[in-house]
Amino acid sequence: MQSWNTIKRSLREFAETHPLVNSFGTGNILDPDSANITNFVSPAVDRIYYPLVFATLEGSRFATNSVQFSVGLVFMDKVEESQKVADRPTGSDALDFQTLQPDEVMSDMTQLAGDFMIKYQRTFGNDFDITADANVDYFVDRFGDRVAGCRAVLTFNVPLALSICEIPTQANPDICYYGAVEATIDIDLYDGSEQAVAPNQPFQLVFDGGAVSNMFLWFAVPSAYSLSHWFRSAFDQGNFLDLFEVYDTQDGYTIYVTRWQTEATAPMTLQ
């Protein structure tokens, strides 16, 4: 079954290919320090390049043969201030500029929101579709920067697995899913490789053929599993929670990810 992580990844991929979007984020929009924001202009630089698209999970509900995810999408751009404009307006022109500039930004962000609506109403190539109706709210506010834009809540309809054989907690209670990603937002349980594991027994993972460099390593095991140690060599080992942290829980599994990007040039044993 597709999941919120699948939706996040799809939104991020579309945002990255859109010519007007420079950053994409998820998490708590009111706390940028804890949010997961990636800028596409210079990913190595920890700053926001506008326009920014931000996605939040508002809630979900089960419907007939589907799960409906309510996803808040915020589209924002920076509002230029008159004193920072090269051809700086003065007097009444400055007042007009300050009044009209947020309107221009909100107009542009409405068009950007429309691009996302069109994208996900065309279901070809997607694992889900959206409910077409959505109210749009507007704002002019400061999230550290003076920004303006709009917000819409879209309902993503994800098909629900009808076969008991597709439920991993039933059919595969002792399967470990694992992989390596450049950004943690790309982690999805069912995109990973699979390996059989057993409770209270060490297991070894080879991430991408042992050739991964500078990526986040992740794996998922049934939530009942308890891990205390990782090992790659006599000189490269340590306490489990010093290297890994909980990323998410999904379908009875706990997903762990490395706290930083790392290499996996040798198989890793976990116990």
Secondary structure, 3 states (H helix, E strand, C coil): CCCHHHHHHHHHHHHHHCCCCCEEEECCCCCCCCCEEEECCCCCCCCCCCCEEEEEEEEEEEECCEEEEEEEEEEEEECCCHHHCCCCCCHHHHHHHHHHHHHHHHHHHHHHHHHHHHHHHCCCCCCCEECCCCCEEEEEEECCCEEEEEEEEEEEEEECCCCHHHCHHHHCCCEEEEEEECCHHHCCHHHCEEEECCCCCCEEECHHHHCEEEEEEEEEEECCCCCCEEEEECCEEEEHHHHEEEEEEECCEEEEEECCCEEECCCEEEC
